[in-house]
Amino acid sequence: MSISSAAAAGASAPSLGQPQGWSIVRAIAKRDARSWFGNPAGYVFVTIFVVLCALFLFSDAFFQNNAASLDSLNAVFPMLLVVLIPAITMSIWAAERASGTEELLLTLPASDLHIVLGKYLAAAAIYTTTLAFTVPQVALLWLLGNPDGFLVVSNYLGYWLLGLALIGAGMIGSQLSANLTVSFILGAVLCGGVVYAEQLFGLIFPADLIRAWLLNFPVALFGEMSRGLVSISALVLYGGMIAAFLYFNLLLLSRRHWRGGEPVHLSLRFVALGAAALGATFLMSNLGGKIDATSEGIHSLSEQTLAILDGLDPERPVNVEAFLSPEVPNEFVAVRRDVENLLRRYESKSGGKVRVRLVECERYSEEARSAEQKYGIQAAEIYGDEGGAPKQFWVYLGLAVTCGAEENVIPFLSNRLSVEYEITRSIRSVAQTKRRKLGVLKTDLDLMGGFDMQAMRSLPPWQIVRDLKLQYEVIQVDPEKDYPADLDVLLAPLANTLPQAQLERFGAYIKAGNPVVWLDDPLPVSSMGNGANDQRRSKNQNPMFGGGQDQPEPKGDFTGLLNELGIRWPMTNVVWDVYNPHPQFEDRMSPAIVFVGKDSRGRMPFNGEEAISSGLQEMALLWAGEVESSGVSGLQWKPLLGSSATSGTTSFQSFQRPNMFGMPEFDPNPPIRRTIRADRAMACRVRGKLKPEDSKPIDLVFVADVDMISNEFYSLRGGQGSPFNFDNITFALNAIDELAGDRSFVELRKRRPLQRTLSTIEERTEVSKQAWIQEKEKAEDAAKEALDKAQASLDAAVKKIQESTELDEESKAIQIRSVQEVEQRRLDLAKAQINDAKERKVEEANAKRHLEQREIRDFYTWLGIGISPVLSVLVGFLVFISKRAREREAIPAARLKGGVA
């Protein structure tokens, strides 16, 4: 039914439930939608919107973060809607008044509700079509990497629902004015009020009063959907907003019928409807009901957690007290909400075996004092921003888990930690009646802490030891005595520092089939002087008190022991790798910082067949060594960690250069050379029997880098604002658990969002990296050749004088000294010039590499911008052609014969 035919019918307005009522709604919606898409101005707005989406999506931050996701667009999308929605809705009512068709519309045999619904559905169809025009950008995202398809769908659901909720607000602006410009401005103000409602309410009302409500505001729930969490409360809120705004539109349209006092009464109805929607949202958020829309299911409890909850003793319930700040920075809002939601799930899934108490905790409050006195939980000082201005926050995000006399405290849950893993481990830790025993071998690197006689200071235990004590009974093992027989696993850091007798005892322990995790290093940054290539130092005396003459017992033959155990370790080699998944830090990192990444295009960056390494995403190893199989029969050697295809090895000495005091320091840009064999293994696992008659097989994990478990990686893991999310600690803890036979947390630790990089960009930039390495090699070869020639010239001049038979020895010595002084000055000048030329060539090659990488990024940025308006322009062109064809059909044939339309 068309609008004109409906008007001609002159019938009374049907009810909404009648078929004729829906026919009128469809007719109005179709008319307005056709009017929008038949106007070139509509396509201009659509094109501007999709181009802006492309500009924000494919921004510099998108390429620097190296993540195939819509995060960069999600951050600004609500702001874009503040402009787009008023552009769609400004003509909904204003154009009717300007053209004088409003009276015709209102005389239709339709109720005001029919008209409002028709107008709304037209705007919703226009907005949905506009969103569809951004599909080429998503296609390009899939071309660049491998985004999470379910997460993309969740993001677009958030875009769609937020836009549908704002359309009603935009329509109100159009009802309030007959001028299109004024309608647009009013609509933008109303939509902006919805988008920035959290900030506005925060300025008007006390934070303590509305803090819980702010988490259920439109943009906050949109943020949840951008993370892949679709909640029933979000659907309730957006549905309620749509109903409330449509009701207010209905009120404004029916104001021609108002009697005295009715406007106030009806406005109160609108406010009540909005409050009811917000209240229902708050209720549903407390009741739960969320859909995990991520491929990895990171917002749902894992099978490992459910198994641990099922195994709890009902007679020994676990109590969890969560001390949470009511106000946290933006980057910790999701953490705080995850803690609350997860604890509710723990309580419901455990069937009463886990009891939860949530405590809102502010600094200097009685709750804060109690948390510090009972559990040592203190507020963490964090800097964030509020309303665009920097602000200092004192944040409580701590948990105390108790069961009987057992207690486990998590002082602070960082936004880099897995909340589920931390809570589940704490619950099982206190519920366990007996823990496995872990031994830490005492070497020149004392992980357990102690006293440094040379520096005259106490050494705290490494953070990994504190971490392990949450799960194991940790004891220190004296290498001079027989090892305890009841150890489940032994951790041996820098066993290369053991003298021969202690090393033989250590080797016998491994050969006896006892599980061992051995971490060693050719160049340990966290323990300088204790590397495999260093001489053993005295640790027991201070040279200031006469201890300098103490000669320590030399190191044992640790490479021979490793060869016997099936591992060949060229200890003088350090692995370098130009693969770096963090482009923003590429120039500030040495190639000796090896990034092991699942997308590094190495043959096997992480061994998928081993539970220790399978499923890991990214690690960083510092000046690590390479390991190979020594081919011992009966032993199975498997690599665990491998470098990329653009990697190699160089001598550890090339990473050192003398500083101004003559002491060694790191050289961030050492000479590196491509090698035929890439994919260097830096960790391995060896299992099997050396002799068939052995009772137990060997089970050894060897890692040629001890820095991977240093406190710096714990700082990155729990730090604020760090772009890194390394699996170093996960790998180390998994290795210990796997060898100890405790696999409860092995898979749970790996559980985090899959790191989806821009693999296409990485592949194309790999070519420029290869060219840079070649140019660097050429420059270094040319410099070496020139220096060799200069040195040969000096040696030849000296030799000529020495072989002369016309000079006595004294004259020769004088001339040699003179020639050496002159030639040495020339040589020094030549060296400076040659090194300068080499540095210039290296810098030119580096600049060329960066320029090529910039061109690659710019290409895809402009490609994204270029393809964005393709659909809108194509649809507009087809509509124009169709419109012209229909116009020509309406022209009499007699007029067409003359060629005049």
Buried (B, 14 or more C-beta within 10 A) or exposed (E): BEBEEBBEEEEEBBEBEEEBBBBBBBBBBBBBBEBBBBBEEBBEBBBBBBBBBBBBBBBEBBBBBBBBBBBBBBBBBBBBBBBBBBBBBBBBBBBBBBEEEBEEBEEBBBBBBBBBBBBBBBBBBBBEBBBEBBBBBBEBBEBBBBBBEBBBBBBBBBBBBBBBBBBBBBBBBBBBBBBBEBBBBBBBEBBBEBBBBBBEBBEEEEEEEBBEBBBBBBBBBBBBBBBBBBBBBBBBBBBBBBBBBBBBBBBBBBEEEEEEEEEEEBEEBBEEBBEEBBBBBBEBBEEEEBBBBBBBEBBBBBEBBBEBBEEBEEEEBBBBBBBBBEBBBEEBBBBBBBBBBBBBBBBEBBEEBBBBEBBBBBEEEEBBEBBBEBBEBBBBEBEBEEEEEEEEBBBBBBBBBBBEEBBBBBBBBBBBBBBBBBBBBBBBBBBEEEBBBBBBBBBBBBBBEBEEBBEEEEEEBBBBBEBBBBBBBBBBBEBEEEBEEEBBBBBBBBBBBBBBEBBBBBBEBBBEBBBBBBBBBBBBBBBEEBBBBBEBEBBEBBEEEEBEEEEBEEBBEBBEBBBBBBBBBBBBBBBBBBBBBBBBEBEEEBBBBBBBBBBBBBEBBBBEEBBBBBBBBBBBBBBBBBBBBBEBEEBEBBBBBBBBBBBBBBBBBBBBEEEEEEEEEBBBEBBBBBEEEBBBBBBBBBBBBBEEEBEEBBBBBBBBBBBBBBEBBBEBBBEBEBEBEBBBBBBBBBBBBBBBEBEBBBBBBBBBBBBBBBBBBBEBBBEBBBBBBEBBBBBBEBBEEBBEEBBEBBEEBBEEBEEEEEBEEEEBEEBBEEBBEEBEEEBEEBBEEBEEBBEEBBEEBBEBBBEBBEEBBEEBBEBBBEBBBEBBBEBBEEBEEEEEEEEEEEEEEEEEEEEEE
